[in-house]
Amino acid sequence: MKNQTMLIHHGEEHDQYQGAVVPPIYQNSLFVFEDWDDIDQAFDDPTDNAIYTRGKNPGV
């Protein structure tokens, strides 16, 4: 391996890759709410809150 390759992968935990040669990309999202009232409010108006990735996603 070249030095640049070794440096970019320094500190990776290869045991966590379950046999993959390169680190896997985990394509998921998680929306966090402060408390139960915030969850209730989000589900009461799902068009104006980030509760589903294809809906009002903060990254869209």
Summary of the structure (lengths in Angstrom):
residues: 60
radius of gyration: 18.8
end to end distance: 37.9
largest distance: 54.2
contacts: 80
relative contact order: 0.10
helix: 37%
strand: 0%
